Amino acid sequence: MRLLIRNLAAILLSLMLVGMVVPMATAQGIGPVLPGQGQTAGLPDYAAWDRVATRAERAVEGGTVSTFAMERLRAELVVWRDQFLQAQSTNAARIATVRSQIAALGVAPAEGETEDPTIAARRTTLADQLARLRAPVILAEEAYAQANGLVSEIDGMARERQASQLSERGPSPLNPQSWPRAVATLWEGIRLIGTETTAAFSADMKNGDLYTALPRSGLFLILAAFLLMRGRRWMMWLDGYVMTYSQRGRGVWRFLLSLGQIFLPLLGVVALQEALQASGLLGFRSAIIVSALPDAALFLIVARWLNGHFFTARAEPDAVHPLGEPLSFDAETRERGQRILTGLGWTLSLGALVLAIVSAGDSSGETAAVLVLPIEMLVGVFLYRLGRLLSRAGRVGATAAAYRGRLLRLVGQGCQIIAVAGPALAVAGYATAAEALLYPAVMTLALLAVVILLQRFVQDLYGLLTRAPDGSSEALIPVLIGIFLFLASIPVLALIWGARQQDLFEIWSRFREGFSLGDTRISPTDFMTVVILFTGGYMLTRLVQGTLRSTVLPKTRMDIGGQNAIVSGVGYVGIFAAAIVSITAAGIDLSSLAIVAGALSVGIGFGLQNIVSNFVSGIILLIERPISEGDWIEVAGQMGYVRDISVRSTRIETFDRTDVIIPNADLVSGQVTNWTRGNSVGRIIVPVGVAYGTDTDVVTGILRKIAEDHPMVLLQPPPNIFFMAFGADSLNFEIRAILRDVNFSLTVKSEMNHAISKAFAAAGIEIPFAQRDIWLRNPEVLRSSPAVPANPEPEEPAA
């Protein structure tokens, strides 16, 4: 219960999810101020560090230091470690300059070889200077390794102590001898609270202090009464007003107004607490009880708030949420969920008050275990029922086939297991383990519910800003923000399940420290530099491409294929240059990647040769341009128009309006027919046959006139009519003409065939068709064979 109360603030902060990760970046400043801590140019005080390191090593070796002292020592070590990390960049510019000077002198002579004495002397001087410049860096690296190791040892000790506390077994609360003492302790605590309050009231009445504190206390009491009795009603009235008069963003306003149903009643409880404290009637024990009122009330308020979002009576799609409620529960599930969540809220609230009463009295661990056991048993019962409810909701209804349905079943099964294991551990005497299992499970459910509500809020907000509420759930930006919300909740989940804040700070320190790549250390700052510069270069490249495509190149005489080739080439060069500039500006030494690049080149040569071949072929296509976008080509039995040439493949749109993806290597190494390369002029051939005996000169004249009269046929060179051959059934002619645009070849052929049919019919020219004569070699055999009846009668079966 103490764990639940201590971490409940994290649940409230997760409503906004603002500042949950950022504080990790600044939390490393916790600890005592050390000499030189604020100096960036000065070196650390290594004498003071030796004293701190010696003290830390003794504490780690002894293992008897308290947890509080150990955490303070760890914070001090973290501050020193940050100083040493910063000191590792001392003289970085000078070191780089001296190294470049040494590299300019060339390779040092091998053993037995000599070089010019002036160069040798200069090389020795630079080497000594480099050693002096690197001395502070080497000291900082050694001290950083020592500090980092001590921090890791302290973290290991803390985790061991935490694990030993979970495995500690205390007195079993099932011992009947403990029950009367527990009840007596509880009653004695309540009686002492009443006695303290009565004594304080009598003393204040005699001294007149009660009347002095009455105005301030009464003011807070009136404020508390208004907020507790009217605060939630005010928010509900305002919600109804917004729903009536506001048509846009109703889901956004409803969620924001629902937060008032948490903060106003909670503010009323705080005002009540302040009124009781200002009255002067509280003693030591009663002050502890009153200080627990906000925690106890918060459980009820949050449970009621979650009920209003997940188990409300309104679950059908409406104008506020066209998709329905967040988890689309049915009516029975909503009704049962309301009862379960309300009971769980009352149980946790009662547990907070009981825990306050126990901590106010002189109770033993055995008495506390007996008094807390009923609370933990009730929490287990409600958690088990809630788990069954979620499992059932994941199996039936609209969510059964969805990923969310499977997730609900998984969460429900986990709740049921924890609901059984937690009380069992408490009964066995493992009170710490039971507390570390039950209450984090409840808080995890609350946190997941908050994340789901925030995801719905992001969808509604995106719909409000883009004026597309119906499609906001399918948009990419809300999905990405939802993923970020889930990732941002992971640190809170870690804290809920027992992770130390120092563990999260340590993860952030390691991330901020970066990692080594050869002689280069890459930090998050370097990564952000690479991302920002590359993004800027990419956007600049796209801007130049757009300018060339829309403004510059259309004013030239270059064809569309050449324009697309130039635009694509500028894009590849710009992106490559942006990558090089961003990596170089971040200080990443690419020479350290030479071995890795060599190994990758071997792998590329064996495993990715087809991809590399297509990539190189794509560059060749863009430079040589044997085909361009818009060309009519025929390759590998496919014919169509080139629509897009990328670095790996080319997309062809066939005449059936289907896309065919051709690898670029096939276009470079294979045979390709380009019908429109350079221009769209092309030749067509129209074959036609006439019957034997027809005047061939007349046929030639008719065909020539038809070809010359067509508007798509060029007269220079003129169309030709050829008498091709004496066919088996006809005299074969061909019209061979040059078209202005070969893309209309099929249309021209069809129109010419129509004209030929009409002209031949008017001139009485016959277009023959194939005729065949059948000769029987032995007709006498057919004459002598008996006739076969068409429908012979079936024979009678034998008896």
Secondary structure, 3 states (H helix, E strand, C coil): CHHHHHHHHHHHHCCCCCCCCCHHHHHHHCCCCCCCCCCCCCCCCHHHHHHHHHHHHHHHHHCCCCHHHHHHHHHHHHHHHHHHHHHCCCCHHHHHHHHHHHHHCCCCCCCCCCCCHHHHHHHHHHHHHHHHHHHHHHHHHHHHHHHHHHHHHHHHHHHHHHHHHHCCCCCCCCCCCHHHHHHHHHHHHHHHHHHHHHHHHHHHHHHCHHHHHHHHHHHHHHHHHHHHHHHHHHHHHHHHHHHHHCCCCHHHHHHHHHHHHHHHHHHHHHHHHHHHHHCCCCCHHHHHHHHCHHHHHHHHHHHHHHHHHHCCCCCCCCCCCCCCCCCCCCHHHHHHHHHHHHHHHHHHHHHHHHHHHHHHCCCCHHHHHHHHHHHHHHHHHHHHHHHHHHHHHHHCHHHCCCHHHHHHHHHHHHHHHHHHHHHHHHHHCCHHHHHHHHHHHHHHHHHHHHHHHHHHHHHHHHHHHHCCCCCHHHCHHHHHHHHHHHHHCHHHHHHHCCCCHHHHHHHHHHHHHCEEECCEEECHHHHHHHHHHHHHHHHHHHHHHHHHHHHHHHHCCCCHHHHHHHHHHHHHHHHHHHHHHHHHHCCCCHHHHHHHHHHHHHHHHHHCHHHHHHHHHHHHHHHHCCCCCCCEEEECCEEEEEEEECCCEEEEEECCCCEEEEEHHHHHHCCEEECCCCCCCEEEEEEEEECCCCCHHHHHHHHHHHHHHCCCECCCCCCEEEEEEECCCCEEEEEEEEECCHHHHHHHHHHHHHHHHHHHHHHCCCCCCCCCCCCCCCHHHHHHCCCCCCCCCCCCCCC
